[in-house]
């Protein structure tokens, strides 16, 4: 069984795949592929969720997830996850018309939602009071490029999401190494903040972030699996293609099952979120599957490539690095399992 896309969604997938096949790769390994990012923007794929009155297509979470999946499929070095899932979607779903007009006109957005030893906390230790935010956030993507940060915080009346200019007084950015490049630790000391939403907005920001993480992971797993399957089909040993050996066929079959499960769980979660339905359980399942199974799947892909799987000039390492970072951003397998168990 496969998920049946509507015509518009299929068009989005085809366009994103074409653009990324044509343009991605010029910036691979540098942390930013400018040609691919510009091509996505020129094709209107970065504004799919933006309301029509602000120059977008007025679509939703599922269409955005489709683009992110194609970004993951080629492991493109573009800030699509942070800009779209961590930024555009929450602003579209919770921002005032004034905030949407100010923030959705080409500004780069990202979110600061993880804290030290606390992935996506429902009650952040970061605080906001009187329009001032204080605290620390970890694993912030593309903070150096962002013009606004969506920051999770705890206000006197409960959890909230606030907007912070990363160049404002009281904000410090510290660059850290990640598997795919760099991410940022951000410290706030009475930094000026603008209210975006309360507890509902924070829960939805977490949901959009997880949906985006899983969508990119779905694409990355599919890309790595396709690369591996082609290697097994064309590489011969003892006069036979590697795919003809039973042990190899069993391993690639297990990888295929894991990839399909992640794909269907991610699409189900994104569809429910896009349709206004409760997507929490589906997101927990998809995020756990990503954090638990995807890293093991990539190790299998490396193993099936033999020595070629260790070559950093071969593209497989980009997929495994991306999956490593995505699994950590989601909180890791143990955290995701704890969240799923708590729900049960």
C-alpha positions in Angstrom: 0.0 0.0 0.0 1.2 3.5 -0.8 0.0 7.0 0.0 -2.0 8.5 -2.8 -1.0 12.1 -3.4 -3.5 14.6 -4.9 -2.5 16.2 -8.2 -1.1 19.4 -6.5 1.0 17.3 -4.1 2.3 15.2 -6.9 3.2 18.3 -8.9 5.1 19.7 -5.9 7.0 16.4 -5.5 7.9 16.3 -9.2 9.0 19.9 -9.3 11.1 19.6 -6.1 12.8 16.4 -7.4 13.6 18.0 -10.7 15.0 21.2 -9.2 17.2 19.3 -6.7 18.4 16.8 -9.2 19.5 19.6 -11.5 21.0 22.0 -9.0 22.1 20.2 -5.8 25.7 19.3 -5.3 27.5 22.5 -6.0 27.9 23.3 -2.3 28.0 19.7 -0.9 30.1 19.6 2.3 30.3 23.4 2.7 27.1 23.7 4.8 25.3 25.7 2.1 24.4 24.9 -1.5 23.6 28.4 -2.8 22.6 27.2 -6.3 20.1 24.7 -5.0 18.6 27.1 -2.4 18.1 29.8 -5.1 16.5 27.3 -7.4 14.1 26.2 -4.7 13.2 29.8 -4.1 12.8 30.7 -7.8 10.5 27.7 -8.2 8.3 28.9 -5.4 8.9 25.8 -3.3 10.0 27.8 -0.2 6.7 29.7 0.0 4.2 26.9 -0.5 2.7 27.4 3.0 2.8 31.2 2.9 -0.7 32.7 2.5 -1.5 33.9 -1.0 -1.9 37.5 0.2 1.8 37.5 1.2 3.0 36.0 -2.0 2.8 32.3 -1.3 0.7 29.3 -2.5 -1.4 28.9 0.6 -0.7 25.2 0.9 0.2 23.4 4.1 2.2 21.0 6.2 2.0 18.0 3.8 3.2 19.9 0.7 6.1 21.4 2.8 7.0 17.9 4.0 7.1 16.7 0.4 9.7 19.3 -0.4 11.7 18.4 2.7 11.6 14.8 1.7 13.1 15.6 -1.7 15.8 17.7 0.0 16.7 14.7 2.2 16.6 12.4 -0.9 19.7 14.2 -2.3 21.1 15.3 1.1 21.2 18.9 -0.2 23.1 21.4 1.9 20.3 23.9 2.2 18.6 25.3 5.3 15.1 24.1 4.3 14.3 22.2 7.5 15.0 25.2 9.7 13.4 27.8 7.4 10.2 25.9 6.6 9.4 23.4 9.4 10.9 25.4 12.2 10.0 28.8 10.9 7.4 29.3 8.2 4.9 26.7 9.2 4.6 27.9 12.9 4.3 31.5 11.9 1.7 30.7 9.3 -0.3 28.7 11.8 0.0 31.0 14.8 1.3 34.4 13.8 -0.9 37.5 13.6 -1.4 39.0 10.1 1.1 41.7 11.0 3.7 39.1 12.1 3.1 37.0 9.0 3.5 40.0 6.7 6.7 41.0 8.4 8.3 37.5 8.7 7.1 35.7 5.6 8.5 38.1 3.0 11.8 36.3 2.5 13.2 36.5 6.0 15.2 33.5 7.1 13.7 31.9 10.2 14.7 29.1 12.5 13.7 27.8 16.0 15.5 27.4 19.3 13.6 24.6 21.0 16.2 22.2 22.4 17.9 22.8 25.8 20.9 21.1 27.5 19.9 17.5 28.2 16.2 18.3 27.4 15.0 17.8 23.8 11.9 19.7 22.9 10.8 20.4 26.5 7.1 21.1 27.2 8.2 23.3 30.1 11.3 25.0 29.0 13.9 26.2 31.5 14.3 29.3 29.3 12.1 32.0 30.7 10.3 35.1 29.3 8.8 37.9 31.4 8.1 41.5 30.6 9.2 41.0 27.0 12.7 39.8 28.0 13.9 36.2 27.5 16.8 34.5 29.4 18.2 31.0 29.1 20.1 28.7 26.8 19.3 26.7 23.7 21.3 24.0 22.0 21.4 22.5 18.5 19.9 25.6 16.8 20.1 25.2 13.1 21.4 28.1 10.9 21.2 30.7 13.7 23.9 32.6 11.9 21.7 33.0 8.8 18.4 33.7 10.7 16.8 37.0 11.0 14.4 35.8 13.7 14.5 32.9 16.1 11.3 31.2 17.3 12.2 30.5 21.0 10.4 28.2 23.3 10.2 29.6 26.8 8.1 29.6 30.0 6.2 32.7 30.8 4.5 33.5 34.1 1.2 32.2 32.7 2.8 29.0 31.1 4.7 27.8 28.0 5.1 30.2 25.1 6.8 30.9 21.8 8.6 34.2 21.3 10.4 35.9 18.5 13.9 37.1 19.0 16.4 38.9 16.7 19.7 37.0 17.0 21.5 40.2 16.5 19.7 41.9 19.4 21.4 42.9 22.7 21.5 40.0 25.2 21.9 37.3 22.5 25.1 35.3 22.1 25.7 32.7 19.4 28.3 29.9 19.9 29.2 27.7 16.9 29.4 23.9 17.4 30.4 21.1 15.2 27.7 18.7 13.9 27.9 15.7 11.6 26.7 17.7 8.6 28.5 21.0 9.4 27.7 23.4 12.2 24.9 24.2 14.6 24.6 26.8 17.3 24.2 27.2 21.1 22.3 30.4 21.8 22.3 32.1 25.1 19.8 34.8 26.1 20.3 37.3 28.8 17.3 39.6 29.1 17.1 39.7 25.3 14.0 41.6 23.8 11.3 39.2 22.7 8.0 39.4 20.9 5.1 37.1 21.8 4.0 34.6 19.1 1.8 32.2 21.0 1.2 30.3 24.2 1.1 26.6 25.1 -0.8 25.6 22.0 1.7 27.3 19.7 4.6 25.6 21.5 3.0 22.2 21.1 2.4 22.9 17.4 6.0 24.2 16.9 7.3 20.9 18.3 4.9 19.0 16.0 6.0 21.0 12.9 9.6 20.5 13.9 9.2 16.7 14.3 7.3 16.4 11.1 10.0 18.3 9.2 12.8 16.2 10.8 11.0 13.0 9.9 10.3 14.2 6.4 14.0 15.0 5.7 14.9 11.7 7.4 12.4 9.8 5.2 14.1 11.3 2.1 17.6 10.7 3.3 16.9 7.0 4.0 15.3 6.6 0.6 18.3 8.2 -1.1 20.8 6.0 0.7 18.7 2.9 0.0 18.5 3.8 -3.7 22.3 4.4 -3.9 22.9 1.0 -2.2 20.5 -0.9 -4.4 22.1 0.5 -7.5 25.6 -0.5 -6.2 24.3 -4.0 -5.5 22.8 -4.3 -8.9 25.9 -3.2 -10.8 28.8 -4.5 -8.7 29.8 -8.0 -9.5 31.6 -10.7 -7.5 32.4 -14.2 -8.7 30.6 -13.4 -11.9 27.3 -12.4 -10.2 25.8 -9.1 -9.1 26.0 -8.6 -5.4 22.3 -8.5 -5.2 22.1 -12.2 -6.2 23.7 -13.3 -3.0 21.2 -14.5 -0.4 22.8 -12.8 2.6 23.0 -9.5 0.7 19.4 -9.8 -0.4 18.2 -10.4 3.1 20.0 -7.4 4.5 18.7 -5.0 1.8 15.2 -6.4 2.2 15.3 -5.6 6.0 16.5 -2.1 5.1 13.7 -1.7 2.6 11.1 -2.7 5.2 12.5 -0.2 7.7 12.6 2.6 5.1 8.9 1.9 4.0 7.8 1.9 7.7 9.4 5.3 8.3 7.9 6.6 5.0 4.4 5.6 5.8 4.6 6.7 9.5 5.9 10.1 8.4 3.3 10.6 5.7 0.5 9.7 8.1 1.8 12.1 10.7 2.2 15.0 8.2 -1.2 14.3 6.6 -2.9 14.4 10.0 -1.1 17.6 11.0 -2.0 19.2 7.7 -5.6 18.2 8.1 -6.0 19.6 11.5 -6.3 16.2 13.2 -4.4 15.0 16.3 -1.0 13.9 15.0 0.8 13.5 18.3 0.9 9.7 18.4 1.8 9.4 14.7 4.6 11.9 15.2 5.9 10.0 18.2 5.9 6.7 16.2 7.7 8.3 13.2 10.2 10.1 15.4 11.0 7.0 17.3 11.4 4.9 14.1 13.7 7.6 12.7 15.9 7.7 15.8 15.9 3.9 16.4 16.0 2.4 12.9 17.4 4.9 10.5 21.0 5.0 11.9 21.1 1.2 11.8 19.8 1.2 8.3 22.6 3.5 7.2 25.2 1.3 8.8 23.8 -1.6 6.8 24.1 0.5 3.6 27.7 1.3 4.4 28.4 -2.4 5.1 26.9 -3.5 1.8 29.1 -1.0 0.0 32.2 -2.7 1.4 35.3 -0.5 1.2 33.5 2.1 -1.0 31.2 2.8 2.0 34.3 4.3 3.8 35.2 6.7 1.0 34.2 10.3 1.9 34.2 11.3 -1.7 31.3 8.9 -2.3 27.9 10.4 -1.5 26.8 7.8 1.0 28.5 9.6 3.9 26.3 12.6 3.4 23.2 10.6 4.1 24.6 8.9 7.2 25.8 12.2 8.6 22.4 13.8 7.9 20.6 10.9 9.7 22.9 11.2 12.7 22.1 14.8 13.1 18.3 14.3 12.6 18.1 11.5 15.1 19.9 13.7 17.7 17.7 16.7 16.9 14.6 14.5 17.6 16.0 13.6 21.0 17.6 10.2 20.3 16.0 6.8 20.4 15.7 6.4 24.2 14.0 9.8 24.5 11.6 9.1 21.7 10.8 5.7 23.1 10.1 7.3 26.5 7.8 9.8 24.9 5.9 7.0 23.1 5.7 4.9 26.2 4.4 7.8 28.3 1.6 8.3 25.7 0.7 4.7 25.9 
